[in-house]
Amino acid sequence: MKKVAFYTLGCRVNQYETQAMKEIFIKKGYEICQYSEKADVYVVNSCTVTATGDKKSRQALSRAKKQNPDAITILAGCYAQKITPDEARRLNADIILGNNEKQNVAEIVEKRVEEKQIFVVKDLKDAPYCDMNLESYEEKTRAMIKIEDGCDRFCSYCIIPYVRGPVRCRPFDEIISEAERLSENGFKEVVVTGIQTAAYKWDGLTLKDVVVKISEVAGIERIRLGSLEPVIITDEFLSAMKETGKLCPTFHLSLQSGSDSVLRRMNRRYNTAIYKEKIEKIMEYFPYAAITTDVIAGFPQETETEHRESVEFAGKIGFAHMHVFPYSPREGTKAALLDGQLEKSLKEKRTRELNELSEKMHKEFIEKNMGKTYPVLFEQLTKDGRYEGLTPNYITVKVKSDTDIRGVIKEITLCEDNIK
């Protein structure tokens, strides 16, 4: 039996598509193994949001060739989508696979001719939605459901609209069918995700309708949402989410900067006042919601005053967690052409400050929830002999149990002893 290994970078959509590719290979008779093991095929499902992602992808390809020089190495995903054939020839990749070709990965491997690099990257401008259904998932309690691909926002710093293409939505019935299959296979929690999840539309149906219908699937106990744009946060949306009784109150609402002047240069379609209003609206419906976000440190021309505005605004919101990234110029984006690119050392300094703030706010979020009782879905047995799970608002809990409680939901009161 041939072996295939995967190395996945980036977002939840990439994680979903990696799982779908694994299923494709399994149906072809392959065994899935760890990336550190000797395999016949190595797949790097890449991310190109930052230069670091590109570098990690190149390193992973080189590492695979060292482990097995005879293996077939594949660069798939967003880095593959933007790379030119000339650049590709300098990589340790036998196959370059664009974002709308992942469903053909096993077939392309089997057709590969020795010593010839296969370059399968197609323009996504008029591409259809790439159908990659899942029946199972490596995790035993939580699975992702991809409902949409592509983005039409064109923020000035972001390469994603170019490597993922325009918004394409998955047929509504297919989404619900996948949720039903996952439930039949024992999954109690699903994460609804996409590149621009809030943009979902199909025959007049929206993200709200997707969540409501999934909540009606027998066996699905909890639903989480992927990253959202602030525009979707309305009374109608939040009311419907609360009425399901199954939505986990964890909202990842992209911020990117807490300075209005920086947000304008980023081409974000809101300001801090609108963002704050959306957060307040969430808290009206879900008082103990976890609000998480992304923040870019050191955007071109960012002054010390703008940075301070960003820090202070984030502190006022009180995020449960912030994903902080130093700005990384992406060729082909408007921000990469701006004057006033900041020094690496300054970007790193501002990143550290924001990360320190994130840690402080996370501790405050945990303290706010101490003494509260939540249903915890336990997922795994840890090395210290305790069972680990998550509250609906994404707090990690660890408890001792004489019986195996993996896949079980139990009411737990949060205290010092069970908070990770």
ABEGO torsion letter per residue (X at the ends): XBBBBBBBBEBAAAAAAAAAAAAAAAAAGBBBBBAABBBABBBBBBBAABAAAAAAAAAAAAAAAAABAABBBBBBEAAAAABBAAAAAABBBABBBBAAAAAAAAAAAAABBBGBBBBBBBBAAABBBBBBBBABBABAABBBBBABBEBAAGBAABAAAAAAEBBBBBBAAAAAAAAAAAAAAGBABBBBBBABAAABBBGGBBAAAAAAAAAABBGBABBBBBBBBAAABBAAAAAAAAAAGABBBBBBBBAGBABAAAAAAAGBABBAAAAAAAAAAAAAABAABBBBBBBBBGBBGBBAAAAAAAAAAAAAAGBABBBBBBBBBBBGBAAAABBGBBBAAAAAAAAAAAAAAAAAAAAAAAAAABGBBBBBBBABBBAAGBBBBBBAAGBBBBBBBABBABGBBBBBBBBAAABX
